[in-house]
Amino acid sequence: MDVLRRSARKSRMERIKNEYIKEIMGVKGVPDITDIIETKRLQWYGHVKRMPEERILKLIMEWKPQLSKFR
């Protein structure tokens, strides 16, 4: 968002909402990089959840460490 704000020559001190900055720059409907990353993570999670139980990646993802007896 900082890149768009600087490109629009608007300061944080002006207290302009991010939605308005996106309108000014013409990227109102375009997803942010954080939205894209979240979508890709969810796709990967679904991919791993559908794997067979014996796959090492699924075993690692579902692994829960045991609590230490020496607490």
N, C-alpha and C positions, 0 to 999 in steps of 0.2 A: 504494500500500500504506500510505502514511503516513496517509491519510485514514481508512482502516479501523482502523488501529492507534489513532489518536486517538479515534475513535468508540467503540472497545472499552475506552478508558481504560487502555491498556497501553503501557508505555514500552519503548524499545529496550534500556534497561538491564535490563529483566526477562528479556531473551534468550528470548522466546517466538517459535517458528517461525511463518512467514507462513501455513502451512497451517492451523495451529491458530487463528490470528486469523480466517482466512476461515470456519472452522467456527463460531466464536463469532458472527460477523456474519451467517451464513446465506448466504454467497455462494460456497460450496465449488465447485460445478460451473460457475460463470459464468466465461467467459473474461476475461482481463485486457485492458486497452486495448492493451497491447503485442502481445498475440496477434492482436487484431483488425487492428491496423496491419500486422503482418507478413503476414497472410492477404491483405489488400487489395493490398499491394505485389506479392505473388506473382501475384495475379490480373491486375494491370496489366502485369507483366512478360510473362506468357503472352499477353495481348492484343496487346502490341507485337510479340512474336516471331512471331505468326501473321499480321502485316500483310504486304502485298506489299513486295518489296525496294526499290521506288522511293519509298516513302512517306518524307517528310522526318523524321518522328519516329523511324522505325526507323534511318534513316541516322545521325541524331544519336546515338541510343543505342549503336550499334555502332561509332561513330567512335573511332579510336585516333590520338592525336597523334603526329607524327613527332618523332624525337629531333633535337635541334639539332646542326648540324655544327660549331658554335663552342664546344664544351665544353672 
